[in-house]
Amino acid sequence: FSIVALAGVIGLSTAIRALEAGYNVTIFAEIFPGDPKSIKYTSCWAGANHISIAASGALMHDLERETMQVFLDLIQQDPLVPVMTRPQVKYLEAQREMEHHSRFYPDFRSIDASELPERVVYGDTYTTICVDVPRYLPYLMKKFLSAGGHAFRTTIRSLSSLLVANDRPALEPFSTPTSLPPTFNPAAVINCSGLGALSLEDVLDTDVYPTRGETLLLCAPWVHHGMTYVFQNSDLTYIIPRQSGDVVLGGTFQVDDWHPTSRPETVKSLKERGIHAYPELLSPDKRDKRDINDLDVIEECVGLRTTRRGGVRLEATTFGAFFIVADKKIPVIHNYGHGGAGYQSSWGSAKRAIELLQTTLQAKHH
């Protein structure tokens, strides 16, 4: 069977695809969906939506295109999936070179200049998906367990420590009744450790760094479309509605910034930019004043995106670097470093990781 390290959106999606491919799968993680929110668990702080900025022909472009199709299929096939389609608008106060969205979003259209708000020089609109993150992560976890997956809570100092019985950290079953599979003899490890790749003793990927994102969670159930608004100075505001009626207002992109809690000056800036870009964030009876204190803020949120120089790491570790356990070489498939695009590339990344797993195991047995 296979081991998946960590239970964020990438790890859960990959674990589900591994089960569907016929593998027995066990997830090891310190934090799971439903736990109290933690700065260590990036996935719970995400927006999340699907707005691709990947260049045509790039790996991320293909991963995001495949993921978009999976989300659309899920919406059609499963009425319980906490994902919805929503109209999306983008406004720019300064013209700039940007990737065209039409290849992802069939109803993409540029907005006529006569329809643009004051100070906006370019706009476009299309339909995309929005993910209700607090419900989607438990949805994935339930899907994984229902399909026969195992999950254990533990602190992971290294991937190899999971493979050796007398070196393995203490394990706590995620749900009961559950137990370790009868023979703990993994065929492979899939590393979906996110920022953990920096500190895992046998990974230590120094190309990984955080990009801090600060957002506000608002109660605004009258908001039914998403928005991206880029100001003249390149500041960016985004609005992501959720099925629950909550709305995510962002955001920031602060490179190599580990600060785990909100900053008052950033909260104020987010509110000011949000009302400028979309006054409808305020309830109808309070829009005339445009007072930032009238926004109904549920929570101030901070997450650390796993960014990586060179882009996502989606590869099998070279043969010489496989872990050796009981004279067996155990391959490792790496799947991390998605930056702010984890949700919108999750299913495509999972598919590629399982293809790598299958190819690597086949080569190993020849």
PyMOL commands that set and color helices and strands:
alter all, ss='L'
color gray80, all
select helices_A, chain A and resi 9-20+42-45+59-77+113-115+133-146+160-162+165-167+194-198+264-277+279-281+284-286+292-294+319-321+343-364
alter helices_A, ss='H'
color red, helices_A
select strands_A, chain A and resi 2-5+25-29+83-92+109-110+122-131+150-153+172-173+188-191+208-219+226-230+236-241+246-250+254-255+297-308+313-316+323-325+328-330+332-336
alter strands_A, ss='S'
color yellow, strands_A
deselect
rebuild
show_as cartoon
